[in-house]
Amino acid sequence: MSRSHVFTKPWTRSVSMSTERPRRMISSPSQQVTAVVATRDFLLRLINTKETPRIPREVRREARALLRHYPIAEHLRPVLEQGFNSEKL
């Protein structure tokens, strides 16, 4: 059986720059900050075996690896707020 089609992950496909439309931001800077902080909290819950006991080991490893250099919320929030607010200028 020959492979006539190679599957790729959707996030690895290259997109032609000529077909890309400008992206409008729907959320406010404070909503964006909240989403990033909530993502950190979600990853923390994933690595907690008592809170989420049925998560596969590989998912826990990936969450732990992503959190390795993720700053704590108290340090993250001011940096994100400053960055998102400066994008509007």
N, C-alpha and C positions, 0 to 999 in steps of 0.2 A: 504494500500500500504506500503510495507516494504522497508526500505532503505538497499540496499545490498552494496552500495558503499558510503563511506564518502569522501567528497571533502575537500581537504586542500589547503591552499594558497601555491603557488609554492616556496616561500621563506622560508616556515616553514618546508619543507620536509628535513629529514635527508639524508645526502649523505655518502655513505660508503667511508672511507678514502682510501681504497685499490684501488678504481676505479678512483680516482681523479688524473688528470694529472697535472704536474707542469704548472703554468700559466706564460706565457711570456708577458712582458709589451710591448705593441705596441706604446704607447704614451710616449713622453718625460716628464721629471719632470715639465717643464714649461707648457706643455699642460694640465697636471694633475692639476696644481695650477689654471690655467685659468678655467678649468671645475668646480672646487669647488667654485670659486668666482662667476662664471656664475650661478651656482645653487642657491647661495644666492640671486643674483639679480632676478632670476626667482621667487623665493619664495616671495620676496618683491613685485614684480609685481602682484602676485596672491592675496595678501592681499589688494592691492590698488583698491578700488571699482570704481574709475574713470577710471583707465587704463584697468581694466578687469571687466566690469560690470556684465557679465553673469556667473560668477563662483559661484557654489553652496556654501552656508554658511558653510557646513561641511568641504569643501576643504579649505576655508579661515581659519577656526579654526585650521585645521591641519598644514597649512603653518605657521600660527602665532605661534603655539606651537613649531614647529621645529626651528623657528627663535629666540625663546626666549633666548637661550644661544649661538647663533651663533655669533661669533665675527665679527666686522666690517672689511671690505676688507683690510684696511690699516694695521690692526693687523694680519689678517689672512694670507695674502700673504707671509710675511717673515717667519712665522712659517712653513707654508706648503713647501716653497722652501727649507728650511733647512732640513725638514723631508724627503722630496722626494729625495733630493740630497744625504742624508746620507744612504738611502736604496741602492744606487748604489755601495757603498763601500764594 
